[in-house]
Amino acid sequence: MSTKRTAMILAAGKGTRLSELTENQPKAMVKINGISLLERVIHQLENQGFKHFVVNVHHFADQIIDHLKQTQYQHLILDISDERKTLLETGGGILNARSYFAESEIVLVHNVDILTNLDLKSVTDQFEKSGDAAWLLTQDRPSTRKLLFDNNKQLIGWQHLEKSAFKWVHHPQTNYSELAFSGIHLFKPELFDKLPTRFGSIIDLYLRLAKTNAVKSKVINPGYWFDMGKFAEFQAIENYFKQIETN
């Protein structure tokens, strides 16, 4: 690779919406067709050329840490961002992990409950050439929450459709594209340099940073993309991977 890249996997969530699947284990260790979400995401990103990983932990943190000590990962550089004392949410978790990005020029963040076959190496290569500060990978799909972008793909707001609630980067607008966030994004580490570490969502951080930085949409159309955020989705995802992984 032409630049130093880090992949951060957000694995600190409690996974309460997964019901009994997370009563005795973290969401990251929930298995799909016998392979945990965390293992799947790491292998997917490794196949895309990533060698340095940062994983944040909170809920059943010891199980994740023990898993990462297995021999299958010994050739990778793995750092643990420990949030056992205080869960910091998606934005705070990234801010808390900044020391691990010191030698990186690009950071790709991937939610542990997102499964996709997207060519992330190609997307990262494109991001490197773009000169933008951050890319939010988006999709034109149903969602109760949408990110709002102008004609230049710049982030200008956020909308909660069910509550008819908006958050704007600058001021309310009427001409925009509505896109759903994919749970994957890329940024240049210096973007967050001046922000204090505190609890908060990554979307709120990007809305703040988009006032003065190029925070853009990158629309993706992968062969498959799953968000295993809810228990109701588990069986359908399990069945899909059983089908495609059957020898």
C-alpha positions in Angstrom: 0.0 0.0 0.0 1.1 3.5 -0.7 0.1 4.9 2.6 -0.2 3.8 6.2 -3.7 2.6 6.9 -5.5 1.5 10.1 -8.8 -0.2 10.5 -10.8 0.5 13.6 -13.5 -2.0 14.5 -16.2 -0.6 16.8 -16.9 -3.6 19.1 -17.7 -2.0 22.5 -21.5 -1.9 22.2 -23.7 -3.9 24.6 -25.8 -5.4 21.8 -29.0 -5.2 23.9 -31.2 -5.4 20.8 -29.8 -8.9 20.0 -31.7 -10.3 23.0 -30.5 -13.7 24.3 -27.6 -13.7 21.8 -25.7 -11.2 24.0 -26.7 -12.3 27.5 -23.3 -14.1 28.1 -21.1 -12.7 25.3 -20.4 -9.4 23.5 -22.1 -8.7 20.2 -18.7 -9.0 18.5 -18.5 -12.7 19.5 -22.0 -13.6 18.1 -21.4 -16.3 15.5 -22.8 -16.4 11.9 -22.5 -19.9 10.5 -19.9 -20.7 13.1 -17.7 -17.6 12.7 -17.9 -14.6 15.0 -18.8 -11.2 13.7 -15.4 -9.9 14.8 -13.5 -12.7 13.1 -15.5 -12.1 9.9 -14.8 -8.3 9.8 -11.1 -8.8 10.6 -10.6 -11.3 7.9 -12.6 -9.3 5.4 -10.4 -6.2 6.1 -7.2 -8.3 6.1 -8.1 -9.5 2.7 -8.4 -5.8 1.6 -4.8 -5.2 2.7 -5.2 -3.9 6.3 -2.6 -5.1 8.8 -3.1 -2.7 11.7 -6.3 -3.0 13.7 -7.7 -1.1 16.6 -10.7 -2.7 18.4 -12.5 -0.9 21.2 -14.0 -3.0 24.0 -16.5 -2.6 26.9 -19.2 -5.2 27.2 -17.6 -8.6 28.1 -14.3 -7.1 27.0 -12.2 -10.0 28.3 -13.8 -12.3 25.8 -12.8 -10.1 22.9 -9.3 -9.6 24.2 -8.9 -13.4 24.7 -10.1 -14.0 21.2 -7.6 -11.6 19.7 -4.8 -13.4 21.4 -5.4 -16.5 19.2 -2.6 -17.6 16.8 -4.7 -16.7 13.7 -4.1 -13.0 14.4 -0.4 -13.1 15.4 0.8 -11.7 12.0 -1.4 -8.6 12.5 -0.8 -5.5 14.6 -3.7 -5.4 17.1 -4.4 -2.6 19.6 -7.2 -2.6 22.2 -8.9 0.7 23.0 -10.2 0.0 26.5 -13.6 1.5 27.4 -14.4 -0.8 30.3 -14.7 2.1 32.7 -16.9 4.3 30.5 -18.6 3.4 27.3 -18.1 6.4 25.0 -20.4 5.7 22.0 -19.3 5.7 18.4 -17.8 9.2 18.3 -16.2 9.1 21.8 -14.8 5.7 21.1 -12.9 7.0 18.0 -11.6 10.1 19.9 -10.5 7.8 22.7 -8.4 5.7 20.3 -6.6 8.6 18.6 -3.2 7.6 20.0 -3.3 4.4 18.0 -3.6 6.4 14.8 -0.4 8.4 15.3 1.5 6.7 12.4 -1.5 6.4 10.1 -2.6 8.6 7.3 -6.0 7.0 6.7 -8.3 5.3 9.2 -11.2 3.1 8.1 -13.9 2.6 10.8 -16.1 -0.5 10.5 -19.0 -1.4 12.9 -18.5 -5.0 14.1 -22.2 -5.8 13.3 -21.9 -4.8 9.6 -21.2 -7.7 7.1 -20.4 -6.8 3.5 -18.3 -8.0 0.5 -17.6 -4.4 -0.5 -14.2 -3.8 -2.1 -12.9 -1.6 0.7 -9.3 -1.5 -0.7 -10.7 0.2 -3.8 -12.8 2.6 -1.8 -9.8 3.5 0.4 -7.6 4.0 -2.6 -10.2 6.4 -4.0 -10.5 8.3 -0.7 -6.7 8.7 -0.6 -6.7 10.4 -3.9 -9.8 12.6 -3.2 -8.2 15.1 -0.8 -11.3 15.0 1.3 -11.2 14.9 5.1 -13.8 12.1 5.5 -16.0 9.8 3.5 -19.3 8.4 4.9 -20.2 5.3 3.0 -23.9 5.5 2.2 -26.7 3.6 0.5 -30.0 4.4 -1.1 -32.0 2.1 1.1 -34.9 2.3 3.6 -33.9 3.7 7.0 -35.6 5.8 9.7 -32.4 7.9 9.9 -30.9 9.6 6.9 -27.8 11.7 6.2 -28.4 14.7 4.0 -26.0 15.8 1.3 -25.8 18.7 -1.1 -25.1 18.5 -4.9 -21.4 18.3 -4.2 -21.9 15.3 -1.9 -21.0 17.4 1.2 -22.7 16.5 4.4 -25.3 19.2 5.3 -27.6 17.5 7.8 -29.3 14.6 9.4 -32.9 13.6 9.6 -35.0 11.2 11.7 -38.0 10.4 9.5 -40.3 9.0 12.2 -39.8 12.0 14.5 -39.6 14.6 11.7 -36.4 15.8 13.4 -33.5 17.5 11.7 -29.9 18.5 12.6 -28.2 20.9 10.2 -24.6 21.7 9.7 -25.3 25.3 8.9 -29.0 26.1 8.3 -32.2 24.3 7.1 -32.2 23.5 3.4 -34.7 22.1 0.9 -32.5 20.8 -1.9 -30.6 17.7 -0.7 -30.1 13.9 -1.2 -31.2 11.5 1.6 -28.9 8.5 2.1 -28.6 5.9 4.7 -25.3 5.4 6.6 -23.7 2.0 6.0 -21.8 1.8 9.3 -18.4 2.3 7.5 -16.4 5.5 7.1 -12.9 6.8 6.4 -11.1 9.8 7.7 -7.7 11.4 8.0 -6.6 11.3 11.6 -5.8 15.1 11.8 -9.5 15.8 11.4 -10.2 15.0 15.1 -7.0 16.5 16.5 -8.6 19.5 18.3 -11.6 17.8 19.7 -11.8 16.7 23.4 -12.5 13.0 24.1 -16.1 12.8 25.4 -19.2 10.6 25.0 -21.1 11.2 21.7 -22.1 9.8 18.4 -19.8 9.9 15.3 -22.6 11.4 13.3 -22.9 14.4 15.6 -19.1 14.8 15.3 -19.2 14.8 11.6 -22.1 17.3 11.5 -19.9 19.6 13.6 -16.7 19.0 11.5 -18.6 19.5 8.2 -18.9 23.2 9.0 -15.2 23.6 7.9 -14.1 20.3 6.4 -14.9 18.2 3.3 -17.1 15.4 4.8 -18.5 13.7 1.8 -20.9 10.9 0.8 -19.5 7.8 -1.0 -22.4 5.8 -2.3 -21.8 2.0 -2.3 -23.5 -0.8 -4.0 -22.0 -4.0 -2.6 -23.0 -7.5 -3.5 -24.2 -8.0 0.0 -24.5 -5.7 3.1 -26.1 -6.7 6.4 -26.6 -4.9 9.7 -27.1 -7.4 12.5 -28.3 -4.8 14.9 -31.5 -6.6 15.9 -32.3 -10.2 16.9 -35.0 -10.4 14.2 -32.4 -10.1 11.5 -30.1 -12.9 12.9 -31.8 -15.9 11.3 -32.0 -14.4 7.8 -28.3 -13.5 7.9 -27.4 -16.9 9.3 -29.3 -18.6 6.4 -27.7 -16.4 3.8 -24.1 -17.2 4.9 -25.0 -20.9 5.2 -26.0 -20.8 1.6 -23.0 -19.0 0.2 -20.5 -20.8 2.4 -21.7 -24.3 1.8 -19.0 -26.3 -0.1 
